[in-house]
């Protein structure tokens, strides 16, 4: 196998802004490739594309890949909504001679960090408050009352894991959060 690159893990509660930060990083660093997660989530949000934002799999397809050990990590994040990182995705990016960046849930991020150790930089993106997070999720308009409450409960639980990450960035201002992320990425990659 060819020399493998490093891994940049961005984890956060849903709505903390990790996707916005990752998109900005990708636009500035051509040597970093986005790891597209697989999901069995059956709703595709407006603007999402299969093979670009996620690999949308049926529940049966996802479970078959679990059985065949095709994932670096996977988890049932919500009832019957599985998310995971395919081993083939890392190989695809490393074969291109690039480092891998993840936009991933907290448990998935910690699983990858545990497996790859010093080759991975784990960054936790923290919202200023749970109230801010709730406001951001409501603005998104993709949640009903039940799913919003599920995400808030999950966020409160996930925020307890921040100290397990290499770096915690508070996203109260997107430009500032991106600058802070770039500083850590530059130190890590160089």
Helices and strands as residue ranges (DSSP letters): E 7-12, H 18-28, E 32-34, E 37-39, E 54-56, H 59-67, E 71-78, E 81-86, H 87-95, E 99-104, H 106-116, G 117-119, E 120-127, H 130-140, H 145-158, G 159-164, E 167-171, H 174-189
